[in-house]
């Protein structure tokens, strides 16, 4: 069990991370709104003329805002769960953080990726690598390779297939990452449980030695 001084330090660190994460998330969300807003409103009046519009800027600030949320969640764990005895309240905080992270990893990020690929990048069924022959006006870059590379067979890959391959690879990597993290956390908890109790510390920061009775 950690000392009360260390726990106070972790609490202050966690609260600081939560405040910083909330600020970063809100600022990023505001920039996302500006970068993705139309240039004129429903009345034809120009709005947010001080901020440039581009989907890459919108994506960048989405990443910033999402990073702020992750910092906030990390602050909750550091400030109220890490190195503390597990209680029902702390278990509830841990379950909330795990649920929030799972929603971000398996809901928010895949949805934003599909929106970016389909709406902004326009990755559709048109081929970008073809062993048959690129269309005369594909609308997107297309690489034509000799069919002899695959024994004269016809084969082509589309932007849509690349989009789905990235989405599939990301989902599997996220599942594997969570499983690895859970195993490491369980191993760390077991090591903490089996570790000997820490030596008492004096007010001057030096370990105390208890004299053995004769």
Backbone as a ProteinNet text record, in pm:
[ID]
protein_1_A
[PRIMARY]
XXXXXXXXXXXXXXXXXXXXXXXXXXXXXXXXXXXXXXXXXXXXXXXXXXXXXXXXXXXXXXXXXXXXXXXXXXXXXXXXXXXXXXXXXXXXXXXXXXXXXXXXXXXXXXXXXXXXXXXXXXXXXXXXXXXXXXXXXXXXXXXXXXXXXXXXXXXXXXXXXXXXXXXXXXXXXXXXXXXXXXXXXXXXXXXXXXXXXXXXXXXXXXXXXXXXXX
[TERTIARY]
83.7	0	88.4	57.5	137.4	114.3	213.3	201.7	99.4	51.2	-49.5	7.9	137.9	200.2	200.3	232.8	232.6	92.1	-6.4	-144.6	-193.7	-155.5	-193.8	-130.8	-5.2	62	-8.1	-47	-118.3	-255.4	-322.5	-452.8	-440.6	-342.3	-321.8	-282.2	-196.9	-157.6	-279.1	-363.5	-481.6	-577.9	-601.5	-691.4	-634.5	-502	-439.1	-455.4	-436.7	-455.1	-600.5	-693.5	-835	-869.2	-820	-846.7	-781	-655.5	-586.3	-656.2	-695.8	-763.6	-896	-971.8	-1099.7	-1079	-975.6	-948	-907.4	-816.7	-772.3	-888.9	-973.4	-1087.1	-1185.4	-1215.8	-1310.6	-1254.3	-1126.6	-1065.3	-1060.6	-1021.2	-1019.3	-1157.3	-1260.3	-1397	-1442	-1402.7	-1438	-1372.5	-1245	-1176.2	-1236	-1278.5	-1345.4	-1472	-1547	-1669.5	-1640.2	-1536.1	-1501.5	-1451.8	-1364.1	-1305.1	-1407.6	-1510.9	-1609.6	-1737.6	-1748.3	-1871	-1878.6	-2000.1	-2012	-1965	-1929.5	-1879.1	-1989.1	-2112.4	-2225.9	-2335.3	-2419.6	-2531.1	-2653.6	-2767.2	-2889.1	-2940.3	-2895.8	-2935.9	-2836.9	-2733.4	-2634	-2528.7	-2522.9	-2424.4	-2297.3	-2183.1	-2055.9	-2033.6	-1987.8	-1964.1	-1822.9	-1765.4	-1632.5	-1530.1	-1531.7	-1439.4	-1293.3	-1270.8	-1134.7	-1068.1	-1144.6	-1088.4	-1098.6	-986.3	-990.7	-1072.9	-1132.2	-1212.4	-1135.4	-1117.7	-1057.1	-1078.1	-1105.3	-1133.7	-1009.3	-889	-768.2	-752.5	-784.8	-782.2	-886.4	-1003.7	-1108.8	-1064.7	-999.9	-950.8	-841.8	-751.4	-643.3	-699.4	-796	-850.3	-941.8	-997	-1067.5	-970.5	-851.7	-749.6	-709	-693.4	-657.9	-766.5	-891	-1001.9	-1010.3	-994	-998	-880.9	-764.5	-649.7	-678.9	-748.3	-786.5	-877.8	-971.4	-1059.6	-979.8	-883.5	-802	-716.5	-664.6	-588.7	-678.3	-800.9	-895.6	-922	-944.5	-971	-848.6	-729.8	-607.7	-594	-632.1	-628	-721.4	-837.4	-929.6	-867.7	-799	-735.4	-620.1	-533.9	-417.7	-461.5	-561.8	-601.4	-683.5	-756.8	-852.2	-846.6	-768.3	-765.3	-623.8	-527.3	-391	-328.9	-267.9	-197.8	-287.6	-415.1	-508.3	-579.4	-624.5	-701.2	-835.1	-870.6	-991.6	-1115.1	-1204.1	-1334.1	-1442.5	-1568.8	-1676.4	-1675.2	-1645.8	-1642.6	-1530.5	-1411.1	-1298.6	-1320.2	-1381.6	-1413.6	-1512.2	-1605.9	-1701.4	-1630.9	-1535.6	-1458.2	-1379.8	-1314.2	-1239.5	-1328.8	-1448.3	-1540.8	-1589	-1613.5	-1656.4	-1548	-1422.6	-1312.5	-1294.4	-1301.4	-1286.1	-1397.1	-1521.4	-1633.3	-1615.2	-1571.9	-1551.9	-1441.9	-1330.8	-1222.1	-1267.9	-1345.3	-1395.2	-1487.9	-1573.1	-1661.8	-1582.6	-1473.8	-1390.2	-1318.6	-1258.9	-1180.4	-1265.9	-1383.6	-1464.2	-1587.6	-1610.6	-1725.6	-1687.9	-1625	-1597	-1491.9	-1377.6	-1269.3	-1308.6	-1366.6	-1408.4	-1511.2	-1604.9	-1705.5	-1641.7	-1549.3	-1484	-1394.8	-1332.6	-1250.8	-1336.4	-1450.4	-1537.4	-1592.2	-1624	-1671.1	-1563.2	-1439.1	-1327.9	-1304.3	-1300.2	-1267.6	-1377.9	-1503.4	-1613.5	-1653.7	-1667.6	-1718.6	-1609.7	-1495.7	-1391.4	-1291.2	-1237.8	-1140.5	-1206.3	-1335.4	-1412.9	-1348.7	-1317.3	-1264.9	-1382.3	-1410.6	-1523.9	-1473.8	-1557.9	-1524.6	-1433.3	-1389.3	-1299.3	-1160.2	-1099.1	-970.7	-858	-765.2	-644.1	-521.4	-531.6	-428.6	-499.6	-460.2	-532.1	-434.8	-465	-390.4	-469.3	-582.2	-666.9	-651.4	-649.8	-640	-721.6	-663.8	-734.7	-839.8	-950.9	-1048.9	-989.9	-1048.9	-993.1	-1000.5	-1103.7	-1117.7	-1158.9	-1064.5	-1102	-1145.6	-1106.3	-1141.5	-1047.1	-978	-879.4	-753.5	-638.2	-515.4	-528.3	-476.2	-484	-347.4	-301.7	-172.7	-198.9	-150.6	-170.5	-40.9	-50.4	66.1	51.4	161.3	153.8	85.7	-4.2	-75	17.9	136	230.6	278.7	265.4	308.9	228	105.2	21.3	-18.1	70.1	48.2	-59.5	-84.9	-183.2	-326.4	-349.5	-485	-529.9	-661.3	-717.4	-738.8	-687.9	-698.1	-691.7	-778.1	-774.1	-818.2	-764.6	-799	-861.8	-966.7	-1035.1	-1002.6	-1034.1	-1018.1	-1109.1	-1226.5	-1317.2	-1256.3	-1187.4	-1124.5	-1010.5	-937.3	-831.1	-890.2	-999.5	-1067.7	-1110.1	-1171.1	-1217.3	-1100	-991.1	-874.1	-813.8	-806.6	-754.7	-846.9	-976.9	-1072.8	-1061.7	-1049.1	-1037.2	-907.9	-797.1	-669.6	-670.1	-731.1	-738.2	-818.8	-934	-1018.4	-946	-875.7	-801.5	-686.2	-618.5	-509.6	-562.9	-679.4	-738.5	-778.3	-835.8	-873	-748.8	-645.6	-521.5	-456.3	-462.1	-403.6	-474.8	-607.1	-683.1	-654.3	-650.1	-620.5	-482	-383.2	-247.5	-245.5	-316.6	-320	-385.8	-494.3	-562.5	-472.6	-397.7	-306	-197.6	-143.9	-40.3	-95.1	-216.1	-275.3	-298.8	-347.2	-368.5	-236.3	-132.7	-0.9	51.1	34.6	80.7	4.3	-127.9	-208.3	-163.5	-130.1	-83.4	50.9	140.3	270.3	253	161.4	136.8	77.5	-8.9	-72.3	28.6	121.3	218.2	343.2	357	476.9	474.1	590	594	550	498.4	455	573	552.6	663.8	711.1	839.8	896.8	842.7	814.6	765	869.1	821.2	908	894.2	1008.6	1006.5	962.4	943.3	905.1	1013.8	1135.4	1247.5	1271.5	1182.8	1193.5	1286.5	1331.2	1422.1	1347.8	1381.3	1312.2	1341.7	1239.4	1254.6	1289.7	1374	1410	1356.2	1277.9	1218.4	1314.4	1352.8	1448.5	1382.9	1456.9	1406.1	1414.1	1309.7	1308.2	1394.1	1469.9	1553.7	1467.2
-118.1	0	124.7	222.3	343	432.9	518.1	610.8	718.9	783	888.6	1005.8	1032.6	1141.5	1112.5	988.7	951.8	953.8	909.9	910.4	1052.9	1144.8	1284.8	1339.4	1300.3	1345	1289.7	1162.6	1102.9	1166.7	1200.8	1265.6	1401.3	1480.5	1611.3	1597	1497.5	1474.4	1434.4	1346.7	1303.8	1417.6	1501.5	1615.3	1711.8	1732.8	1819.1	1765	1633.6	1572.7	1582	1565.9	1577.1	1717.4	1818.2	1956.8	1987	1942.9	1965.9	1893.1	1767.5	1691.7	1753.3	1802.1	1866.1	1992.4	2072.3	2194.6	2162.5	2064.9	2027.2	1973.7	1892.7	1835.9	1943.6	2038.6	2144.1	2236.9	2273.4	2359	2287.8	2159.5	2082.5	2071.2	2048.3	2038.3	2170.2	2282.4	2413.2	2433.1	2395.2	2407.5	2313.2	2194.4	2102.2	2166.7	2232.5	2299.8	2408.9	2487.4	2594.8	2539.8	2436.7	2384.3	2311.6	2253.5	2178.1	2252.1	2376.6	2453.7	2504.7	2523.4	2584.7	2728.9	2781.3	2918.1	3021.5	2984.2	3075.7	3002.5	3078.1	3017.8	3007.3	2971.7	2952.2	3081.2	3195.6	3325.5	3377.6	3298.3	3341.5	3433.9	3446.3	3533.4	3454.7	3516.8	3451.2	3434.4	3315.3	3287.2	3231.3	3259.2	3209.9	3236	3355.6	3387.3	3388.2	3394.4	3398	3260.8	3154.8	3020.3	2948.5	2886.5	2816.6	2689.1	2650.1	2528.9	2423	2306.9	2195.1	2069	1958.4	1835.4	1783.1	1814.5	1771.5	1845.8	1975.1	2050.1	1995.4	1964.5	1908.3	1775.8	1691.5	1563.4	1583.1	1677.3	1704.6	1745.4	1834.9	1882	1777.2	1686.7	1573.6	1486.5	1464.7	1387.7	1460.1	1593.8	1672.4	1659.8	1675.7	1666.6	1528.2	1426.3	1289.1	1262.2	1317	1302.2	1365.5	1478.2	1541.3	1452.7	1385	1293.3	1179.1	1125.2	1015.8	1062.6	1186.1	1240.4	1253.9	1299.9	1312.3	1177.5	1074.6	941	885.5	911.2	867.3	937.1	1065	1136.5	1078	1029	964.8	839.4	761.2	639	672.9	765.1	800.7	865.7	950.8	1026.2	949.8	844.5	782.2	629.7	565.8	419.1	364.4	423	369.3	365.6	250.3	228.5	244.7	220.1	227.4	94.1	69.4	-51.8	-44.1	-150.8	-151.5	-156.1	-60.5	-56.9	-56.1	-61.9	-58.8	72.3	182.2	311.8	316.9	269.8	271.8	172.7	59.9	-35.3	25.5	106.1	172.7	273	347.2	442.2	367.5	256.1	178	122.5	74.3	20.6	130.2	249	361.2	398.2	406.4	442.4	336.4	208.1	101.2	107.1	131.8	141.2	259.8	374.7	493.3	471.3	409.9	382	284.7	183.4	87.4	154.5	246	318.1	404.5	463.6	544.7	458	347.3	262.2	191.3	143.6	59.9	129.9	253.2	326.5	456.7	544.9	679	676.8	612.3	613.5	543.9	421.3	361.5	445	506.9	589.1	710.5	776.2	893	852.6	735	688.8	663.4	597.8	571.2	701.5	796.8	925.9	996	992.3	1054.5	986.5	852.8	779.1	791.2	786	785.7	925.9	1016.7	1149.2	1244.8	1244.8	1342.6	1290.3	1170.1	1113.8	1047.2	1015.1	952	821.3	738.3	605.8	513.3	494.8	412.2	288.5	231.4	105.5	117.6	238	253.3	199.5	134.6	68.2	169.8	142.8	224.5	142.4	9.5	-79.7	-182.2	-190.3	-276.6	-354.2	-483.8	-567.9	-587.9	-515.7	-525.8	-402.4	-287.4	-160.9	-56.2	60	166.5	226.7	273.9	344.5	473.5	521.5	640.1	763.4	771.7	885.4	834.4	781	719.4	819.7	944.6	1042.9	1041.4	931	917.7	855.6	874.7	814.5	663.7	612.3	469.4	422	309.6	252.7	125.7	120.9	3.2	-76.7	-204.7	-292	-404.9	-460.4	-569.4	-692.7	-751.6	-871	-991.7	-984.1	-1095.9	-1119.3	-1018.4	-1032.9	-1137.2	-1161	-1262.3	-1372	-1400.5	-1511.4	-1488	-1363.3	-1332.5	-1327.8	-1344.3	-1337.1	-1192.4	-1174.4	-1041.3	-1015.9	-905.4	-873.3	-723	-670.5	-527.4	-500.5	-394	-350.4	-211.6	-191.6	-63	16.2	145.2	229.6	181.9	130	79.2	-41	-128.2	-243.7	-200.9	-97	-45.4	13.5	87.1	144.5	35.3	-71.9	-181.7	-258.4	-272.4	-342.3	-265.2	-133.6	-51.9	-63	-57.2	-68.1	-204.2	-310	-444.6	-459.4	-410.9	-419.7	-341.3	-223	-142.1	-212.4	-269.7	-336.4	-453.2	-532.1	-645.3	-598.3	-490.7	-437.8	-382.9	-318.5	-264.2	-376.6	-483.3	-597.4	-660	-680.7	-737.4	-646.5	-514.5	-421	-421.9	-429.5	-434.2	-564.3	-675.4	-803.6	-800.5	-747.1	-737.7	-648.2	-534.2	-443.1	-508.4	-583.6	-649	-753.9	-827.9	-927.7	-860.5	-749.3	-678.1	-620.9	-568.8	-512.7	-621.8	-737.8	-847.8	-895.6	-900.7	-941.6	-840.5	-712.1	-608.5	-615.6	-638.8	-648.3	-767.4	-878.4	-996.1	-966.9	-898.7	-864.8	-770.4	-675.6	-584.4	-657.9	-754.9	-829.3	-917.3	-977	-1068.5	-998.8	-869.9	-798.7	-778.6	-778.3	-753.3	-611.5	-587.2	-451.7	-356.2	-232.7	-137	-101.7	-70.3	-31.5	105.4	126.4	258	366.1	485.4	598.3	703.5	757.6	861.5	994.1	1094	1226.5	1290.6	1238.7	1293.4	1217	1122.8	1049.6	931.7	888.4	775.2	655.5	533.4	413.2	390	346.9	319.7	173	147.6	11.7	-18.2	-123	-160.6	-257	-222	-307.1	-437.7	-546.1	-677.5	-698.2	-758.8	-785.5	-908.1	-898.3	-1009.3	-1115.1
0	0	0	-80.5	-91	29.5	56.2	167.2	136.8	242.9	225.3	147	162	86.9	-62.4	-98	-239.7	-296	-217.9	-264.7	-287.7	-200.8	-221.3	-349.2	-373.7	-496.3	-619.7	-614.3	-726.9	-746.9	-637	-648	-716.7	-674.2	-736.4	-883.3	-912.5	-1051.1	-1135.5	-1081.5	-1154.7	-1180.7	-1079.3	-1097.5	-1201	-1197.1	-1295.8	-1437.6	-1453.9	-1586	-1632.2	-1540.2	-1576.1	-1624.4	-1554	-1595	-1729.4	-1746	-1872.6	-1986.6	-1963.5	-2067.2	-2106	-2007.3	-2037.4	-2120.5	-2085.1	-2160.4	-2304.1	-2321.9	-2456.6	-2539.2	-2477.3	-2549	-2594.2	-2506.1	-2540.8	-2648.8	-2636.8	-2738.1	-2872.9	-2871.1	-2995.3	-3058.1	-2975.7	-3028.1	-3089.3	-3027.6	-3084.6	-3220.5	-3233	-3361	-3466.2	-3422.6	-3515.2	-3570.7	-3483.2	-3526.8	-3627.9	-3602.7	-3696.2	-3829.4	-3824.1	-3948	-4034	-3971.8	-4047.6	-4076.7	-4030	-4050.4	-4193.6	-4246.2	-4379.8	-4376.7	-4492.1	-4496.9	-4480.5	-4508.8	-4490.7	-4416	-4345.5	-4273.8	-4362.6	-4304.4	-4383	-4445.4	-4394.3	-4449.4	-4552.4	-4582.5	-4679.2	-4623.1	-4490	-4426.7	-4396	-4419.5	-4394.8	-4244.5	-4205.7	-4064.7	-4046.9	-3930.8	-3893.7	-4003.6	-4057.1	-4166.6	-4120.1	-3988	-3934.1	-3933.9	-3963.8	-3952.7	-4087.5	-4134	-4264.3	-4256.4	-4369.8	-4376.9	-4456.8	-4399.1	-4471.7	-4389.1	-4456.9	-4383.5	-4311	-4362.9	-4292.6	-4160.8	-4158.9	-4033.8	-3936.8	-3988.7	-3903.9	-3842.7	-3923.2	-3872.9	-3768.8	-3793.7	-3698.9	-3563.3	-3562.3	-3435.3	-3370.5	-3449.2	-3390.4	-3309.8	-3365.3	-3293.8	-3165.5	-3173.7	-3055	-2948.5	-2988.2	-2893	-2831	-2912.3	-2861.9	-2767.2	-2796.9	-2706.8	-2571.1	-2571.3	-2446.1	-2362.5	-2427.8	-2355.2	-2293.4	-2368.4	-2315.6	-2197.6	-2203.9	-2090.9	-1968.6	-1989.1	-1878.4	-1812.8	-1895	-1840.8	-1767.5	-1822.7	-1754.4	-1619.5	-1613.5	-1487.2	-1383.1	-1426.2	-1333	-1271.8	-1353.4	-1302	-1208.7	-1250.6	-1168.4	-1037.4	-1043.9	-926.2	-825.2	-870.2	-778.2	-773.2	-860.3	-863	-846.7	-915.5	-921.2	-782	-747	-620.8	-498.2	-514.2	-403.6	-385.2	-265.5	-238.7	-311.6	-380.8	-460.7	-370.1	-391.5	-324.9	-432.7	-390.5	-489.1	-567	-498.4	-566.4	-669.7	-631	-725.3	-839	-809.8	-916.4	-1015.6	-965	-1053.6	-1144.3	-1086.3	-1168.3	-1276.4	-1237.1	-1335.3	-1444.8	-1408.2	-1508.4	-1602.3	-1546.8	-1631.2	-1731.8	-1684.7	-1773.8	-1882.4	-1843.4	-1942.5	-2047	-2002.5	-2096.5	-2190.6	-2135	-2217.9	-2321.5	-2279.5	-2373.7	-2482.1	-2444	-2543.2	-2643.4	-2596.1	-2687.6	-2785.1	-2735.5	-2823.1	-2926.1	-2878.9	-2968.4	-3071.8	-3030.5	-3120.2	-3176.1	-3134.7	-3186	-3253.2	-3176.5	-3226.8	-3338.1	-3311	-3409.9	-3540.6	-3538.2	-3666.2	-3741.3	-3669	-3735.7	-3803.3	-3733.6	-3792.7	-3909.9	-3901.5	-4013.4	-4137.5	-4120.4	-4234.7	-4293.1	-4206.6	-4255.6	-4336.1	-4286	-4358.4	-4491.9	-4493.1	-4615.2	-4719.9	-4677.2	-4773.1	-4817.3	-4721.1	-4754.7	-4802.5	-4735.5	-4767.5	-4869.9	-4845.3	-4939.7	-5059.7	-5048.1	-5156.6	-5202.7	-5105.4	-5137.8	-5167.4	-5294.9	-5335	-5407.8	-5495.5	-5561.3	-5680.6	-5713.9	-5828	-5795.5	-5892.6	-5869.5	-5859.1	-5765.9	-5759.4	-5795.2	-5789.2	-5840.9	-5928.4	-6051.6	-6145	-6231.5	-6250.3	-6343.1	-6472.4	-6483.7	-6602	-6688	-6622.6	-6694.2	-6622.3	-6602.8	-6534.1	-6627	-6572.7	-6656	-6709.7	-6817	-6882.3	-6793	-6708.8	-6618.9	-6480.9	-6404.6	-6277.3	-6171.7	-6183.9	-6083.3	-5964.3	-5945.4	-5838.8	-5898.1	-5835.4	-5888.9	-5904.1	-6012.8	-6039.5	-6088.6	-6034.6	-6071.6	-6151.9	-6274.6	-6359.9	-6362.4	-6326.2	-6321	-6422.3	-6468.4	-6566.9	-6508.6	-6586.6	-6539	-6528.8	-6591	-6583.6	-6441.6	-6355.8	-6217.8	-6142.9	-6187.1	-6120.8	-6220	-6311.9	-6404.1	-6507.7	-6544.9	-6647.6	-6597.6	-6467.2	-6412.9	-6399.3	-6389.9	-6371.5	-6222.2	-6173	-6031.5	-6015.7	-5930.4	-5902.4	-5758.9	-5704.5	-5569.3	-5578	-5503.2	-5505.2	-5379.8	-5385.4	-5267.5	-5154.5	-5189.4	-5086.6	-5014.2	-5089.1	-5025.8	-4934.3	-4973.1	-4887.5	-4759.4	-4774.6	-4658.2	-4561.4	-4613.8	-4528.4	-4467.8	-4542.8	-4488.8	-4371.7	-4384.2	-4273.9	-4152.7	-4175.5	-4065.6	-3997	-4075.7	-4019.6	-3940.7	-3997.2	-3926.5	-3797.3	-3799.7	-3677.4	-3569.1	-3605.2	-3505.8	-3440.8	-3520.2	-3463.9	-3375.6	-3417.2	-3336.2	-3203.5	-3205.8	-3083.1	-2987.7	-3041.8	-2957.1	-2894.3	-2975.7	-2923.1	-2820.2	-2843	-2747.8	-2613.9	-2617.1	-2491.4	-2417	-2489.4	-2424.5	-2360	-2430.5	-2374.9	-2251.2	-2257.4	-2142.9	-2022.5	-2044.6	-1933.3	-1867.1	-1948.8	-1893.7	-1809.9	-1860.4	-1786.2	-1655.1	-1659.1	-1536.8	-1433.4	-1477.1	-1383.8	-1324.2	-1407.3	-1357.7	-1257.2	-1286.4	-1193.5	-1062.2	-1068.1	-945.7	-861.1	-926.5	-852.3	-785.3	-856.8	-798.2	-679.1	-690.7	-579.5	-459.8	-485.2	-376.5	-304	-378.9	-319.2	-266.2	-293.6	-249.8	-98.6	-33.5	111.7	142.6	261.2	296.2	297.3	257.6	252.8	393.3	402.3	530.9	571	699	742.9	718.6	686	654.3	764	807.4	909.1	848.3	933.2	886.9	802.7	812.3	736.4	604.6	576.1	451	453.1	571.7	581.8	637.7	588.8	638.8	786.6	859.4	1001.6	1021.4	1116.9	1152.1	1291.9	1298.2	1425.6	1495.4	1613.8	1688.2	1726.9	1708.7	1745.1	1895.4	1949.8	2093.2	2123.5	2231.4	2272.2	2341.5
[MASK]
++++++++++++++++++++++++++++++++++++++++++++++++++++++++++++++++++++++++++++++++++++++++++++++++++++++++++++++++++++++++++++++++++++++++++++++++++++++++++++++++++++++++++++++++++++++++++++++++++++++++++++++++++++++

